[in-house]
Amino acid sequence: MSSAISATTPSAVANAVVTLDPVSLRIKRFSALTTMTLPLIGAAAAIYFLWSGQFTATDLWLFGVMYFVHMFGITVGFHRYLAHKAFKTSAVFEGIMMITGSMGAQGPLMFWVTTHRRHHRFSDREGDPHSPNLHGWDLKARMRGLWYAHMPWMLSAETTKWSVFGPDVLRSRRLMYYHRTYPLWVISGLLLPAVIGFAIEQTAMSALTGLVFGGLSRIFVANQAAWCVGSICHAFGGRPFDNEDRSANNWPVAVFTFGEGLQNNHHAFPGSYRHGVTWWEPDLSGWLLAGLGKLRVVWSLREPDKETIAKRKKQARAAA
């Protein structure tokens, strides 16, 4: 695949974005900076507690379990279910996914879904909200692009048009309820491990370390991994499919993000519930969904057939 990124028309981009007014921009930037800095403080506190020995096995379990809940809600709920309609499920399980996804503190579901759909519409072209490939190709420009795609893009004065990229969500009163109550679920995701830690260890210190390990530091680590999908996985990795963008399969990122790091596969087949196109590719969310499908918790799981996958790979080799 050529390293060149194809252009998009100015009118298409203009139809996709809105420039925020000063008040809305301040609110957006305050929310984004809070999401970036508070978990960082929590991660620093967790390192201190680990170094000084002020932690218990309960804290480590809380980190691991809440990391799983966080990544499950984002990857299965916000991404594969809501953004791409890769499967169907009941209202009850939908609610579980929307709540756990909101606990990930990556923004309300309308922000998340519309931003992601816009990313696919303009992948690595003008209009992509977080591409690392629009800042030039020398080393300094590449580093600047990677950094921008990782975090500073969230401070942009632009936002995605909901009416263009999320009309289906806007029509759902049930989904919009989870959007409006987003702060409640973020706070719940912080308090829950603190309450569990206190209930098990019965000390005020255990509530604090539960908050730090299962709450703040979990958000920091999980979201740093998730943001690598938009930065690292559009710069480094394998590209078995020609998607006319720079999406790449990066296995280390895929392990930490339950399969999201298989970006080249995903951009080739965005509506598939699986990001791994072979059984050995690390896609924990895809494996979970396959199991939930057998239990009839989810159904109508979409995926490409083997012939389609083979045809797309053959086309990529021919174009190389």
N, C-alpha and C positions, 0 to 999 in steps of 0.2 A: 504494500500500500504506500502511496506517495505520502510524504510528510506534509504536503501542502494542505491547508484547510480551506474548503470551498466557502465561498461568500454567501451571505444572505442579503435579501433586499432590505433597504431602510424601512419600507412600509411594513414589512412583516415584523421587524423588530419593534417598530413603533406601536403596532397593534398588540404586542405581547406585554409591554411594560407600562408602568405609571410612575411618574416622578412625584415623590412624596412632598407634601407641604411641610413647612418647618416644624410644626408641632408633631406631626406623625413621624417625621424623621428623627426627632429627639427621642420619642418613645421607642422607636425601633432600635436606635443605637444604644439607649440605656438598657433595653432588654438583652440585646446581643452582648454588650460588654459585661452585664451581670452573669450571663450564661458562660462567658469565657473566664472571668476572674474569680468568682466565688468557688467553683470547683477546683481551680488552680490552688487556691488557699487551702481547700480541703485536702488536696493531694499532698501539699507540703506538710500539713499536719499529720497525715497518715505516714509519711516518711519519717517524721520525728518520732511518732509513737512506735514505729517499727524499730528504729535505731535505739530508742531508749527502753524498749521492752514493755511498753505500756499498752499491750494489746492481748487479746485472748484468741483461742481458736474460733470462738463465736464471731469475732470481727472478720476473720478471713472467710468464714462460711457466708456471712452476710454480704461481703463484697462479691463473692462468686455467684451466689444466688441472685442478688440484685443485678449483677452484670448480665446474667442470662435473661432475666425478666426484661431489662432495658433493651437488650439487643433483639430479643424475640418481638417485642412490641414495635420496634422500628422496622426491622427487616421483614417480618411476616405481616404485621398489621398495616403500618403506614405505607410501606413500599410495595410489597407484592400484592397485597389485598386491595388497598385503597387507591394507590397511584396507578396500578397496572391491571386491576381486575383479573388477576391470575387464577382466582378460585372464588367459590361462593361459600357462605356459612350462615349460621343462625344469628339472630339479633343479639343473643346472649354472648356468644363467642366474639362477635364483632365488638361488643362493648368491652370485653376483656382486652382485646387487641388495641382498641383506641385508648383505653386508660393506661395500659402498660407502655404504649408508644408515647403518650404524653409525659409519662414519668421520665422519659429519656431527655427531656428538656432541650429538644432541638427545634422548638417553636410549635405553635398551634397547628393542628392538622391541616387547615386550609393553606397556611404558609408553606408547610412541608410539601404537600401534594402538588400545589400549583408551581412551586419552584422546581420540583423534580420533573414534572411534565414539560416545563419550559426548557429544562436542561436537555431532555431528549429531543425536543423539537429543534434546538439550535446547537446540538452537541459540538463543542470545540469550534464554533463559529460566532460571529457577532450576534449577541442576544443570549448566549449561554451565560447564566448568572455566576458560574464558578469554574470556568475553564482555565487551566494553567498555560494554555497554548496561544494566548492572544496578546502577549506582551513582548514578542520578539524571540529570536532564536540563538543569540549569543548567550554565553554562560550567565552573565549578570541578569539578563532579561528572563532567562529560564528560571533562575532562582527566585526572582521577583514574582513571576507567574505562579510558581509552586506555592509561595507564601500567600499570595492573594487568594488562590483557589482553596487554600486550607482554612483560613479564618476571616481575613479582612473583607471578603466579599459580603459578609453579613452586615457590614456597616454602610453598604451602598445606598445612595439616595433613591435608587429605583426599587420598585417591587413588582411582582408579577400580577397581571390582571386576572382576577378571580373569574370574571365572566367568560374569559377566553379559555382558561385552563382548568376550571373547576366548576362548571355549571351543574354537573351531576351531584357534586357534594353540596352545593348551595341549595339544591332542591330537596335535600334530605334533612328534615327537622331533627332526626335522631343523630346524624353525624354532626350537624351544626351545634347540637347540645354539647358534644365532647369538645368541639372547637372553643366554644364560649367558656367552658369550665376548665380550660387548660391550666391556669395557675393552681387550681385546687389539686389537680393530679400531680403536678410537679412538687408541691409542698407535701402531698401524701407520700410521694416516693422518697422524700427526705426523712419524714417523721417515722415511717413504717420501720426501717431498720433500727432507728433509735429506740422505738417502743419495744421491738423484739429483743434488742440487746439488753435493755433494762429488765424485761420480763425473765430472761434467762439468767443473767448475772446478778441482778438485784442491787446494782450500785449506780450512782449518778455518773460515775466515770464510764460505765458500760453504755449508758445512753449516749454520752458524748462520742465515744469511739464507734458506736453503731452508726451514728449520724455521719461521722467522718469516713468510715470505711464503706458502709453500705449505701451512703447517700452521696456526699460531695465528691470523694475521690473516685467512686464508681462512675459518676457522671463525667468526670474529667477523662479518665482512661477510655471509657467506652466512646465518648464523643471524639476524642483525638483519633481513635481508630476509625470511626465512621467518617470523619472529615478527610482521612487519607484516601477514601474511595474517590472523592472529587478532585484530589490533588495528585497523589502518587499514582493512582490507577488510571490517570489520563496522561501519564508520562513514561512510566516504566513497567515493563512486563511483556508477556506474549500476546500476539495478535493473530489467532487462527482464522478469524473472520474479517473480511473487508467491509467495515461499517462506514467508510468515508469520514471517520473521525479518528481520534487518538486514544480511544478506550482500549485498555489493556487488562489482561489477566495477571494479577499479582497475588501469588499464593500466600505469602505471609500476611498480607492485609486480609485476604479471604478467610484465613483461620480465625483472626481476631474479630471479624465482622460477620461470621456465620454464613459466608459465601458471597457477600456483597463485593468483595475484591475481585471477583471474576467478571470484571466490567466488560471485557470484549464479548464474552458469551452473552451477557445480559443485553448489551446494545444490539447484538445480532437478533436476539429473540426476547424483546422487552416484555412481552405478555406471558412468558413462561413462568410457572411457579418455581422451577429449578434454574439456578444459575450454572450449575455444573452440567455439562453436556455428556460427560463420561462419569462412571460410578466412582472413580478415584479422585475426582476434583473436590476440594474441601468446600462443602456447601451444607452446613448443619441445618440451616433453615429449610432448605429443600428436602433434606432427609426427614425433618420433623413434620413437614407438610405431607410427605408421602405416608408417614405413619398415621397422622391425623385423618388422612383420607381413608385409610383402611378402617379406622374407627368410626367413620361417617361424621366426624366433627366438622370436616370441610368436604366439599365435593366440587364437581366440574373443574377439576384441576387441569389447567391448560399447559401444554408443552409441545414442542415440535417433534415430528417423527424422525426416525433415524435417517430416512432418505433425504429429508430436507436439510438436516445437519450436514450430511455428507456432501450434498450439492453445494451448500454455501462454502464449505471448506475447499472444495475443488475450485470454485470460482475465485476464492482468495488466492490460491496458489497460482492460478492462471494470470491473475492481475499483478502478482508480485514482480 
